[in-house]
Amino acid sequence: MDTAWLAQRIADPSARGIAAALTDLIREGTVTAQTRLPTVRGLARELGVSSGTVADAWAELRKHGMIRTERRRGTVVLGPPEVPRPIRYERLGHWGDRLAIDLTIASPDTALLPPLEAALAAAARADGLNDYARATITPRLRAAVEPDWPFHAEGWLAVGGGYEAVQLLCQTAALPGDRIAIEEPTGARLLDILERVGVQIVPVACDEHGPIPGALEKALRARPVAFVYQPRGQSPCGHAVTPARSAELAELLEPAKTLIVEDDGIGELSVSPMVSMGARFPGRTVLVRSYSKSHGPDLRIAVTGGAADAVERVRVLRSFGPGWTSPDLQDTLAHLLGEAGVRERVAHAREVYARRRARLAAELAARGVRTGGGDGLVLWVPVHDEPAALVTLAAHGISVAPGSRYVVEPAAAHHLRLATARLTDDPDELSALADVIALAATGGRRLSAAT
C-alpha cells in the first residue's frame, strides 16, 4: 500500500482516528486481505505524528483481528473485524463425536444434582413475581448465603454465574494496559477474559498450598490493580489454600491497594474449608461463590459479596445489559439452600466427587503418574509430550483438555486436565482408563511394575 495514499484518507491523525479510517477502508473492501501496510515509521512521518501513535492504532486493529504482523512481509491485512472469541475455552479438545469418554468439561453429574421442581414452584409463588424492581440480591437468597459467608460483606450481588462476576470485577477494576495478577495455571476462561479486557497478565506460580509467596511478592512489584485466585477446589491443579499460606499472602498484600478477588468456583462441593482474606481486608476483598456445579447449571447463579465499591461498580456495569438476575431463580436457589434434604444430597455429591477423583489419582500414582492436589473436580496430569498424549488418548476414544490452555505461555505446558466428576465407578473400567492415561502421560518411556 502506498503510504501517501493511505495518509490522504486519514482525517484524524490520532491513534483512534487512524484505526477508524483503516477499519472503514477494510470494511468497504477498498483495502483487501493480504494487503501489506506501510511501516509504522513511514506512516508516522507522512502524518506528522509519533511512531507510538501509529503503533497504538496498529495494536487496536490487531486486537480486533484485522491485521497481523509477519516477520518478512511486515504488517498485512486479514480482513474485516471479527467478534473476539474465547479461543482457549472453545478449543478444549474437540476430536469429533466418535470419542466414547469425554473428560474435557468439568460439568457435574446430573444424577447427583438436586431436583428443581419443588424449588421452582415455591419461588414462583413468591411476592413480587415479574416485578421490574432491580433486586441486586433477593432478601431470601441473602438470608440463605450470609450465615456461611467467611467474612462480613459490605455489598451483595447475584449474577449469572461465577465467570460473569469475575469478568465484570476485572473489567471494572482495570483499564486497558493495567496489570492483573493471577495464579498459574488457572482457568482457561479467565485467561480469555483478561485478554479481552486488554490487561497485562502477571502470573503467580502455585504449589500444593496455593499461590507461592515469593511469586506473589514478585508480581506485586508490577503494582497490579487486582489479584484473582481460587482459595479452594482450584482448577486445574486441585489445591486449596491453607490458613498458614493465606496469612503469608496477606502479609504481602497488606501494604498494597490491590483488589482481592476470590473465585470459589465449586463452592459447597469442595472438601476443603474456605480460607478467605476478607476477614483481614473486608474493604478490598470480593468473594464470588458459584452454585452451578452444586445445585444446577441451569440456575446460572453465583453470589458476589465483599467490598462495597467493587460490587457497586459491577452492578452499574450490569445495568447496561441484563440489569439484574431473575428474582425467581434467586429464590429457587434460596429454597434449595434451605432444604435439609438438598443439603444432604449436596453432601453426598461432594463425597462421590472426591472419591472418584481420589481413585483415579491413586490408580495413576500406582503407574508412576503423580497428579497432586486433593480438591476439585479435575486432575492436573503431568505428561512427557502434550500433543502426543492428546493423540494417544484420542486414538483410544478419550478426549481431555490440553494443559497449554491454562497457562500464559502455552509452550511451557506439559500437562493434561482431566475432568473427574463423571468418572466411572466400575473399578475394572477405571483401571483400564488409568492404563491408557499413564501410557499417554509417559509416552511408554517409564511405567511402574503395577502396569
Buried (B, 14 or more C-beta within 10 A) or exposed (E): BEBEEBBEEBEEBBBEBBBBBBBEBBEEEEBEEEBEBBBBEBBBBBBEBEBEBBBBBBBBBBBBBBBEEEEEEEBBBBBBBEEEEBEBBEBBBEBEEEBEBBBBBBBBBEEBBBEBEBBBEBBEEBEEEEEEEEBBBBEBBBEBBBEEBBBEBBBBBBBBBBBBBBBBBBBBBBEEEBBBBBBBBBBBBBBBBBBBBBBBBBBBBBEEBBBBBEBBBBBBEEEBBBBBBBBBBBBBBBBBBBEEBBBBBBEBBEEBEBBBBBBBBBBBBBBBEBBBBBEBBBEBBBBBBBBBBBBBBEBBBBBBBBBBBBBBBBBEBBEEEEEBBBBBBBBBBBBBBBBEEBBEBBEEBBEBBBEBBBBBBEBBBBBBBEBBBBBBBBBBBBBBBBEEBBEBBBEBEBBBBBBBBBBBEEEEBBBBBBBBBBBBEEEEEBBBBBBBBBBBBBEEEEBEEEE
